[in-house]
């Protein structure tokens, strides 16, 4: 039975600093970038083609205002996504604000009322700056690619992923997690 759903935004908070500093033409130190790449949650997007060094290379290139020279499609996508955040920090903040106040207590009962029983008492929803996949499920965690979050320009705090409202999307994916 699920007792708690924990939302983790530590990586997005760290990236927000990076995006703000970089947009203000401040140099973000290499050690900060390496620390971000080494956060355990980032490992969910790492594979043979994209790893800690990929994150370091891309974020350093952006911070140093260098052209990214990479054959890797995932590195180029990660570069594009981060550049998009820098283009309009106001929109970036519109994406982040609803996540900071996200309360998933209302879906705990709905998830527990399904005919499925979760083996975990606590589930986690992590938002990370991904490169490709919209989400992934690992253990008791739903890992959502932050770059897929869409803020509505006309309705404050209205956020979707694809065409699905954020809370509905999370409930749908947590149901999938429980079924695994």
C-alpha positions in Angstrom: 0.0 0.0 0.0 1.3 3.4 -1.0 1.7 5.9 1.9 3.7 8.6 0.3 4.7 10.0 -3.1 7.9 12.0 -3.0 8.7 14.6 -5.7 12.4 15.3 -6.2 13.5 18.4 -8.0 17.1 18.8 -6.8 18.5 18.3 -10.2 16.1 20.8 -11.8 16.9 23.3 -9.0 20.6 22.9 -9.8 20.0 23.3 -13.5 18.0 26.4 -12.9 21.0 28.0 -11.3 23.1 26.9 -14.3 20.6 28.3 -16.8 20.2 31.6 -15.0 23.9 32.1 -14.5 24.7 31.1 -18.1 22.0 33.4 -19.5 23.5 36.3 -17.5 26.8 35.5 -19.1 28.4 34.2 -15.9 30.9 31.4 -16.1 29.6 28.3 -14.4 32.6 26.5 -12.9 33.6 23.1 -14.3 33.4 21.6 -10.8 29.7 22.6 -10.5 29.0 21.0 -13.9 30.8 17.8 -12.9 28.9 17.7 -9.6 25.6 18.0 -11.5 26.7 15.2 -13.9 27.7 13.0 -10.9 24.3 13.2 -9.1 23.0 9.7 -8.7 19.6 10.6 -10.3 21.4 11.6 -13.5 22.5 7.9 -14.0 18.9 7.1 -15.2 19.6 8.8 -18.5 23.1 7.4 -18.9 23.9 4.6 -21.4 26.7 3.6 -23.8 26.1 6.8 -25.9 25.4 9.4 -23.2 27.2 9.6 -19.8 28.7 11.9 -17.2 31.3 13.1 -19.7 28.5 13.9 -22.2 26.8 16.1 -19.7 30.1 17.8 -18.8 31.0 18.4 -22.4 27.6 19.8 -23.4 27.1 22.1 -20.4 30.7 23.3 -20.5 30.4 24.1 -24.2 27.2 26.1 -23.5 28.7 27.9 -20.5 31.9 28.8 -22.5 29.9 29.8 -25.5 31.6 27.3 -27.7 30.1 25.3 -30.5 29.3 21.7 -29.6 31.3 19.4 -31.8 29.7 16.0 -31.3 28.6 13.1 -33.5 26.3 11.9 -30.7 22.6 12.5 -31.4 21.8 12.4 -27.7 24.5 15.0 -26.9 23.1 17.3 -29.6 19.6 16.8 -28.3 20.7 17.6 -24.8 22.5 20.7 -26.1 19.3 21.8 -27.9 17.2 21.3 -24.9 19.5 23.3 -22.6 19.8 26.1 -25.2 16.0 26.2 -25.3 15.9 26.8 -21.5 18.3 29.7 -21.9 16.3 31.3 -24.7 13.3 32.2 -22.4 14.0 31.9 -18.7 10.5 33.3 -18.0 9.0 30.2 -19.7 11.5 28.0 -17.9 10.3 29.4 -14.6 6.7 28.8 -15.8 7.6 25.1 -16.2 9.3 24.9 -12.8 6.9 26.8 -10.6 4.0 24.2 -10.7 6.5 21.4 -10.0 7.7 23.2 -6.8 4.1 23.1 -5.5 3.2 19.7 -6.9 1.1 17.8 -4.3 0.4 14.2 -5.3 -1.5 13.3 -2.1 -4.7 13.2 -4.0 -3.6 10.4 -6.2 -2.4 8.1 -3.4 -5.9 6.9 -2.6 -6.7 6.5 -6.3 -3.6 4.3 -6.8 -4.4 2.3 -3.7 -8.0 1.7 -4.7 -6.9 0.0 -7.9 -7.0 -3.7 -7.9 -3.2 -3.6 -8.0 -1.2 -3.6 -4.8 2.1 -1.8 -4.7 4.9 -3.5 -2.9 6.4 -0.1 -2.0 5.1 2.3 0.6 6.8 5.2 -0.9 7.1 6.1 -4.6 9.3 8.8 -6.1 8.7 11.1 -9.0 12.0 12.6 -10.2 12.3 15.4 -12.8 15.6 15.4 -14.7 17.0 17.1 -17.8 16.8 14.2 -20.2 17.8 14.0 -23.8 15.3 11.7 -25.4 12.7 9.6 -23.5 9.7 11.2 -22.1 9.9 9.1 -18.9 11.2 5.9 -17.5 10.4 3.6 -14.7 13.1 2.2 -12.4 12.4 0.4 -9.1 9.9 2.6 -7.2 10.8 5.7 -9.2 9.0 7.5 -12.1 11.7 9.5 -13.8 10.3 12.3 -16.0 12.2 14.2 -18.6 11.8 17.8 -17.5 12.2 19.1 -21.1 8.8 17.4 -21.9 6.9 19.5 -19.4 4.8 22.1 -21.2 3.6 25.2 -19.4 0.4 26.9 -20.7 1.2 30.5 -21.7 -2.3 31.7 -21.0 -3.3 29.7 -17.9 -1.1 30.1 -14.8 0.2 26.8 -13.3 -1.4 24.7 -16.0 1.2 22.1 -17.0 1.0 19.2 -19.4 3.2 16.4 -20.7 2.1 15.7 -24.3 -1.6 16.6 -24.1 -2.2 15.2 -20.7 -2.4 17.3 -17.5 0.6 16.8 -15.3 -1.1 15.1 -12.4 -3.1 12.8 -14.7 0.1 11.9 -16.5 1.9 11.1 -13.3 -1.0 9.0 -12.0 -1.1 7.1 -15.3 2.7 6.4 -15.2 2.6 5.4 -11.5 -0.1 2.9 -12.3 2.3 1.5 -14.9 5.0 1.4 -12.3 2.8 -0.5 -9.8 1.9 -3.1 -12.5 5.6 -3.9 -13.1 
